[in-house]
Amino acid sequence: MTTTSSPISTLAVTSTDIEEGGRFGAAHYSAMFGVPGGEDRSPQLSWTGAPESTRSFVVSVHDPDAPTPSGFWHWMIADLPATTRELQAGLGQPEAPAWTVKNDARAAQFIGSAPPVGSGPHHYAFTVYALDVASIKELGLDEEATPAFVTFNILPHIVATGTLTVIGER
């Protein structure tokens, strides 16, 4: 088990659909929340630099600028095998053993950008966590866990992390 004093490596997170500091395309906005042209389509993501101690990955998307005290969690996939280095664009449900954690809308899917009109730019953090456990279920987490609760519980198990931040605005 990793302790808080262990060094955490850096993952390089990239995408063929989005770029660091860039803006979302129309498909990455939310149809569920009524954004015109939105498709709730997740972008392609890739990462490199995982240490040998990696046993699984968690990928999340969080908007810290959402008008709530805790921001808004748009997506989280847990228990991606340690051999995984990419998520394809438009990913529906991942192949087992990976699974989608319910987001803040309590939907087990990617929800695209939908900032309130006129609220300014929102910064969407696509974060990949490399963990020293094969499954977050080893930590007592199940399908009812929220993304914030998952993130809190994986903190001592992170061996590497990387983030790609994209802007959404209406």
C-alpha positions in Angstrom: 0.0 0.0 0.0 1.2 3.5 -0.9 1.5 6.0 2.0 1.1 9.7 1.8 4.9 10.1 2.1 5.6 8.0 -1.0 6.3 9.9 -4.2 3.5 10.1 -6.7 4.6 9.9 -10.3 3.2 12.0 -13.1 1.1 10.6 -15.9 1.1 12.4 -19.3 -2.6 12.6 -20.3 -3.4 13.4 -24.0 -6.3 13.2 -26.4 -7.0 13.3 -30.1 -10.2 15.2 -29.5 -9.3 17.8 -26.9 -6.2 19.7 -25.9 -4.8 21.2 -22.7 -6.4 24.6 -22.2 -8.5 24.2 -25.3 -12.2 24.3 -25.7 -14.7 21.5 -26.1 -16.3 20.7 -29.5 -20.1 20.6 -29.8 -20.3 16.9 -29.3 -18.7 17.1 -25.9 -21.5 19.3 -24.6 -24.5 17.8 -22.8 -27.7 16.7 -24.6 -29.0 15.5 -21.2 -28.9 19.1 -19.9 -30.3 20.6 -23.1 -27.2 22.1 -24.7 -27.9 22.7 -28.4 -25.8 20.4 -30.5 -24.6 18.5 -27.4 -24.2 14.7 -27.6 -22.7 13.8 -24.2 -19.8 12.2 -26.2 -16.7 11.4 -24.1 -13.4 12.4 -25.8 -10.7 9.9 -26.6 -8.1 9.8 -23.8 -4.6 8.3 -23.6 -1.9 8.2 -20.9 1.7 7.2 -20.4 4.1 7.0 -17.6 2.4 4.5 -15.2 4.8 3.0 -12.8 5.3 -0.8 -12.5 3.4 -0.8 -9.2 0.1 0.2 -11.0 -2.6 -2.4 -10.5 -5.6 -0.4 -11.9 -6.7 3.0 -13.1 -9.6 5.4 -12.2 -10.5 8.1 -14.7 -12.6 11.1 -13.7 -14.0 14.3 -15.1 -14.7 17.1 -12.6 -15.9 20.7 -13.1 -14.7 22.7 -10.0 -16.3 25.8 -11.4 -19.9 24.5 -11.3 -22.1 26.6 -9.1 -22.1 24.2 -6.1 -19.7 24.1 -3.1 -18.2 20.8 -4.5 -18.3 21.5 -8.2 -19.8 18.8 -10.4 -18.5 15.3 -11.2 -19.4 14.5 -14.9 -17.8 11.0 -15.2 -15.8 8.4 -13.4 -14.6 5.0 -14.6 -13.1 2.7 -12.0 -11.1 -0.6 -12.0 -9.6 -0.2 -15.5 -6.9 -2.9 -15.7 -3.3 -1.9 -15.3 -2.6 -2.6 -19.0 -5.1 0.0 -20.1 -3.6 3.1 -21.7 -6.5 4.6 -23.7 -10.3 5.2 -23.6 -11.9 5.4 -27.0 -14.1 8.4 -27.9 -17.8 7.9 -27.2 -17.2 5.2 -24.7 -20.4 3.8 -23.4 -19.9 1.2 -20.7 -16.4 0.0 -20.3 -15.5 -3.7 -20.5 -15.5 -5.7 -17.2 -13.8 -5.5 -14.7 -14.0 -1.7 -15.2 -17.3 0.0 -14.4 -18.8 3.5 -14.4 -19.4 5.2 -11.1 -22.6 7.2 -11.0 -21.9 10.9 -11.6 -23.4 13.8 -9.7 -26.6 13.4 -11.8 -26.6 9.8 -10.5 -26.2 8.5 -14.1 -23.6 5.9 -14.9 -22.4 7.6 -18.1 -20.4 10.6 -19.4 -22.3 13.9 -19.1 -20.9 16.6 -21.3 -20.2 20.2 -20.5 -23.2 22.3 -19.5 -22.2 25.3 -17.6 -25.0 27.8 -16.9 -25.3 30.4 -19.7 -23.2 33.5 -18.9 -21.3 31.8 -15.9 -17.9 32.2 -17.7 -15.4 29.6 -18.5 -15.5 26.3 -16.6 -12.4 24.1 -16.3 -13.1 20.4 -16.8 -10.3 18.3 -15.3 -9.9 14.9 -17.0 -7.8 13.1 -14.4 -6.2 9.6 -14.6 -5.2 8.0 -11.3 -2.9 4.9 -11.3 -3.6 2.9 -8.1 -1.8 0.2 -6.1 -5.1 -1.8 -5.8 -6.7 -3.9 -8.6 -10.2 -2.8 -7.6 -11.6 0.0 -5.6 -14.0 -2.6 -4.3 -11.0 -3.8 -2.2 -11.5 -0.5 -0.4 -15.1 -1.2 0.5 -16.5 0.9 -2.4 -19.4 -0.3 -4.5 -21.8 1.0 -7.2 -23.4 3.4 -4.7 -20.2 5.3 -4.0 -20.1 8.9 -5.3 -17.1 10.2 -7.3 -16.1 12.4 -4.4 -16.2 9.5 -2.0 -14.2 7.3 -4.4 -11.6 10.1 -4.8 -11.3 10.5 -1.0 -10.8 6.8 -0.5 -8.2 6.2 -3.3 -5.9 9.0 -2.1 -3.5 6.8 -0.1 -3.4 4.3 -3.1 -2.4 6.7 -5.9 1.0 5.9 -7.3 0.7 8.3 -10.3 -1.7 10.9 -11.6 -2.1 13.2 -14.5 -4.7 15.8 -15.6 -5.8 17.3 -18.9 -7.9 20.4 -18.4 -10.4 21.7 -21.0 -12.7 24.7 -21.1 -16.4 24.7 -21.5 -18.4 27.9 -21.7 -21.9 29.1 -22.9 
